[in-house]
Amino acid sequence: MTSRPFQVVCEIEPPTRPDLMHVRHQIGTLSKVADRFLIPDNHIGRATVSSVAVAHEVQAMGGHSIACLNSRDRNMLGFRRDLLTAAAYGVEEFLFVYGDDPKSGSRTGQLTVRSMIDEVRSLSEDKAFAGVAPFRIGTAAGLRPLPKWKHAADFMFVQVSFSIDALLRWRDANPVDMPVYAGVMVIASAGHAQRLSAAIPDIDIPSDLVDRLDGDRLAGVESTCEQVLKIRESGAFDGVHLVPVARYREVAARLEQALK
């Protein structure tokens, strides 16, 4: 059982054009329920506005941000550029991930999540970062045995799952003394469920939820809000990583009432 306060980390859709209006609307709407905001990096293989820049925008609006950085698109020089930019903007928290398959082009192949963590941990001896507060680093975990090197992280996001039992089994089998956030996602439609299943083979979306979506566009919102409450009641996690997709308005409205 965790003794830390339960937190909701809301993922926002980063812009694929040089316009932050939609980002600001998401932040303003979800701020009713979000303790932190996660900003993806080149979301699902598409080029987006820098996650560090959007994280700075979140902070300018009074929120707390976590900027996601993937190893797929970076060499060491590009990674150091992002860290310097983050230090200049006051962005202090990152989630390091491998990255989705790119829509075009290829991976650089020069960095891994592990090497990114090692680089950040060495910055205390780097003159370029003198006087900069240490960055807090998170990693992502699947519902499988946790590699020991991931224990070096400051917090952890567990992959999206629709099974509370599967999440609890993973938590029992992988005890770590850091904040751990369980992934929950709104399924917006039956088509969305099919695309997600194709992209993530080991995800198990309940068939009854998919059936309900055909007649009720908010079935995914209701299911997600119920899952958030069950995870909180379990006491096994420090919070959730909530992916509301395009249903962020409905999620904010329902979750605000549910979490009271």
N, C-alpha and C positions, 0 to 999 in steps of 0.2 A: 504494500500500500504506500502510495506517495504522500508526503506531507506538504508538498508545494501546492500553491493555488492553481486551480484548473484554468487553463487558458485556451482561447480560440484563436488560432492563427489562420487568417483568411487569405487565400491565394487570389490575386487579382489578374485579370487578363491584360497583358502588356500591349501597348499599341504597335501596330505594324506600319503605321504612318507617323510623320512628325507632328502629332497632335495629342495633347495630354488631356483633352476635355473628358473623354470617356473614363480615363484613369481617375481623374478627380471625382467624377460622379460615383464610381465604385467605392472610392475611399470614403466619401461623405456618407454614402448609404450604409456601408458595412461597418462604419465606425461605431454604430449602436451595439454591435455584438463582438467586434474584433478587439483582441488585446494586442495583436501584432498583424502585420501584413507581409506576406511572402510574394516577391516579385520574380516570376520565372525568367529564364534567360534563353532568348531565341526559342520561344515556346513551340513545341512539337515540330522542331526542325525549320521554323520560319524565322526570318530576320525580324527583330523587334527593336524598339528603342532600348538602350542600355538599361539593364536591371539596376545598376548603380545609380543612374540618373533618376529612374522612377522611384527608387528607395529614398533618394534625397527629396523628391516631391512629396512623398508620404510624410516625411519628417517635417517638411515645411508646412504641412497641413495639421501638424500636431500629433501625428501617429508614430508608432514604432515599426520599423521596417527590418526585413531580412532580405538581402539581395541574393538571388540564386546565381551561381556561376558554374558553367559546365566545362568539363575538361575537353570536350569534343572540339571546340572552336578555337582553342588557344595554344600558343606556344608560350614559353616562359616570359618572353618580352611582353607579350600581350597581357599575360596574367599580372605581371608587375605593374603595368600601366593601370589596370583595373584597381589594384590595391592602392596605388598612389592617388587615383581619383577618389576612391572611397575615403581615404584618410583626409583628403582636402575637403570633402563634403560632410565629414562626420558620420559616415555610414560605418557601423562597427560590427554588424552581424551578417554572416554569410551562410548559405547552404551550398555545399559543394556536391555536384552530381556528375554522373558520366555524360548524360545528355541523350535525347532522342535521336533517332536516325534523321539526318538532314534531308530536306526536300530536294536539294541539289548540291553538287559539290561533294566533298569528302571530309573526313575527320583529319585533324592535323596529326594525331597519334603521338604527340610529344608530351602530353601531360596525362596524369591519372589523378583521381581524387586523392589517393594516398600521397602522391608527390606534391599536390597543392597544399595539403595539410602540413606536410613537412616544411614546405617553403614558408608558410605563415608562421609556424612555430620558431623558425630561425630569424624572424625579423627583429627580435629584441637585440640582436647583435649587428643589425644593419644601420649604418649611419643615416641613410636616406629616410628611415622611419623613426629617428630619434625623437622622443617626446610624444609619439603617437601611442594612444592607449591600445593594449592588445586586442586584436580582433577575436570575436567569439565565432566558432566554427561549428556548423552542423553537418551531418551526413544523412544519407537515406539508406534504409534497410528494407530488404524483402522479407517475406515470411519464411525465412530459412535460417540456419545457424549463422551467427554473427561473427565475421572475421575479427580477430583480436585487435588488429590495427585500428578498427573503427572505434575502439574504446578510448582513443585519444581525442575524440571529438568532445565538444562542450554540450551538445544536444543532438537529438536524433529524431528523424521523421520516418515512421514506418509506412510502408506502401498502403495505398488505398485497399480496403477490404470491406466486404459487406457482411462478414461473419464476426460477431463479437467473440464467439468461442475460439475461432482461429487466432484472433488478436491476443486473447488471454493466454492461449497455449504458447504462442510465441514469446509473450512477456515472461511467463514462468520459466521458459527454457533459456532465456537470454537476459539474465539479471544484469543491469548496468546502473551505476550511480550517477545518472545525469537525467535531465528532463527528456522524456520520450513522448512524442506526439503521434497519435494514431491517425492514419489517413482516412478521410471520408469524402465522398464525392456525390454530387447531385447527378442523377441520370435524368436527362431532359426529355428523352424520347426513346422509343424502341430502336430507332435507327442509331441513336447515340450509343445505346447498349451494345449493338452489333459491332460498331466501329471500335469501341473500347475493348470488347472481347477479342477482336482480331489483332489489336495492337498489343494487348497484354494477355498472353495465353493462360497464365496461371490465375487470372482474376475470375472470381465466381460470382456472377450477378444473378440473384434469385429470379427464377422464371416467373414467379407470381408477381414480382415487381414489374417486370417487363410487360406482363399481361395487363396490369393495372394502368400502365402508361398509355395504352391505346385509347382508354376512355377518360383518363384524368391526367391532364398535363402537369398537375401539381403533385402527383403521386411520388415523384422522386424527391421533391422538397420535403414532403411529410416524412418519408422514410429516412432521409438524412438527418432531419431534426430529432427524430426518435433515436437514431443511432448515437448522435452526439450525447443525448441524455443518458443512454445506457452506458456509454464509455465513461462519462463522468461518475455515474453511480457505482461503477466497478471499482473505482479508486486505484486502478492499476496503471493509469496513464496520467501524465501531467497536463494533457490537453489534447486537442485535435488539430490536425492540418485539414482545414475545410476548403474544398474546391467547389464553389457554387456555380461555376460556368456562367451561362447567360441568365440564370435564375437568381442572381444575387439580390435583387429587390425583394422577391418573395421569401428567400432564406432569411434576410435581415429582419423582415417583419415577423415571421413565425418564431425565429430563434430568440428574438428579443423578449417575447412573451414567455417562451418555454424556460429560459434561463433565469427568470426572476425567482 
